[in-house]
Amino acid sequence: MAEAGSATLKKRSQVAGLPVPSMEIHVVEKEHDLLRVEFPKGEETLLIPLVEALQKEEKVVEARYYLGHPFLDKPTLYVKTKGEKPQQVLKRVLKDLTDLYGDLLTDFEKKADKVKA
């Protein structure tokens, strides 16, 4: 049966020297091949690259997000897998995206310092 719970996704600890708060997510449903997670309002732009990356995974049968009503619903991620737990796939994809965007930030910081304003 489904389990529910909360978790915190930690963002990069500092961007431009300022601390960035963590993001509170809520696991709405968790089964052996299904995961449904609610994200805070205002964080739905994260879902686009996340779903795109999940859809490229071999073990993912379905990955989509639902925005719903802007005042009544929270953005929700839905992942269905075959042969691997969805939370394992999600963790791997989140790590890959963190590495990708972290590298992009590092590269930008190096190049931005060289440009004269």
ABEGO torsion letter per residue (X at the ends): XBBBBBBBBBBBABBGGBBBBBBBBBBABBBAABBBBBBBBGAAAAAAAAAAAAAABAABABBBBBAEBAAABBBBBBBBBBGBBAAAAAAAAAAAAAAAAAAAAAAAAAAAAABBX
